[in-house]
Amino acid sequence: MVYTTRIEYFNAAHKLWNESWTAEQNKEVFGKCANENFHGHNYELYVTVKGEPNPDTGFVINAKDLGKIIKEIVVDKLDHFNLNLDVDFLKGKFTSAENVAIGIWNELYPFIQEKGSTLHCVKLVETKSIYVEYYG
């Protein structure tokens, strides 16, 4: 089994806010991330696929195809948008890094399968000290 990872980048705004809590509770739990006017991150997205290399190409997946899928299916929908307000696949979801990674997985999964590979991991780096990994 061979694992291939492609890294892409996007910038997006969001806020962490639980509507059923008071403003004080939100600020206590989420701190600056509960800023009513939102805040932003420069995200790094690592998408890892796995499979056996194709005997004709030597690839698990063509890196150009993988980059195109990631860009068209998720990055173009996330980059320079508000995750709470603008992203169709995150509507009604709490926009924690964990939930964004799950949303990205769900969007990419069928397109990766279509190319004959298996999605292994979505790693989303939110800051230099925080990242999440989702394995489906």
C-alpha angles and dihedrals in degrees: 000000000000125000121210122189129196121193122210132171136218139168120221143161128227143145133222108229133149108209093205092059131076120254088253092055091048092050092046094052102032102028114187089358088072092064105147090221093053129240134230144234137198097227127202114206120200115190115189123192127184137204145108116298115258108251091224098049106018088230130126083202131347105262091218091054092047092050091049092050093049093046097046099038101042119356095057088052094048108034112104093353135115108253092207096050113020111037115091097203092051097049110134092008128117103248100226115144087252094058093042090054091050090049091050090049092051092050096047101039100083094044093051090049089050089059091055097254133107123238106236107174144356112205116188119192110201099172136356088270103035130062136147132209125205123193099181 
